[in-house]
Amino acid sequence: MGNFEKALQDLKEGKIDSLSISKEDFLEFREILIQQIDFKHFRGIAHQGGSVIYTYETVARS
């Protein structure tokens, strides 16, 4: 759980460009993601097989 929080912080700070979340980890990750104040800045793109790649956008989605 702490790893997901650290990874989100690294993504937000630009230390990493993207974050890959597996299908198996998605529900646990999502619980942490939706608690973020800047939740709408994180963009997830689903890929075949159930993995999701997240990036951090400077402009929040609507």
BELFENGI-V999763 format. One record per residue. N is the residue number from 1. RES is the residue in one small letter. PHI is phi in whole degrees, 0 to 359 (NA if undefined). D_FIRST is the distance of its C-alpha to the first C-alpha in Angstrom with 2 decimals. Layout:
n->[N	N]
res->[RES	RES]
phi->[PHI	PHI]
d_first->[D_FIRST	D_FIRST]
This chain:
n->[1	2	3	4	5	6	7	8	9	10	11	12	13	14	15	16	17	18	19	20	21	22	23	24	25	26	27	28	29	30	31	32	33	34	35	36	37	38	39	40	41	42	43	44	45	46	47	48	49	50	51	52	53	54	55	56	57	58	59	60	61	62]
res->[m	g	n	f	e	k	a	l	q	d	l	k	e	g	k	i	d	s	l	s	i	s	k	e	d	f	l	e	f	r	e	i	l	i	q	q	i	d	f	k	h	f	r	g	i	a	h	q	g	g	s	v	i	y	t	y	e	t	v	a	r	s]
phi->[NA	297	295	293	297	296	296	296	295	298	296	298	277	82	290	230	275	207	225	261	243	283	303	291	265	302	297	295	297	300	302	283	300	289	275	288	300	261	312	286	273	274	243	250	240	284	237	303	100	100	281	230	255	255	231	248	257	288	255	292	285	270]
d_first->[0.00	3.81	5.30	5.39	6.72	8.89	10.03	11.06	12.84	14.51	15.64	17.00	18.81	20.28	19.01	18.15	20.18	17.92	14.60	14.90	12.70	14.13	15.51	13.52	10.06	11.65	11.37	7.65	7.65	10.75	9.67	7.86	10.83	13.50	12.71	13.68	17.31	18.34	16.83	20.23	20.25	17.66	19.65	18.57	21.20	21.09	22.66	24.58	22.65	19.77	17.74	17.17	17.74	16.65	18.80	19.30	22.72	24.79	26.37	24.40	25.20	27.32]
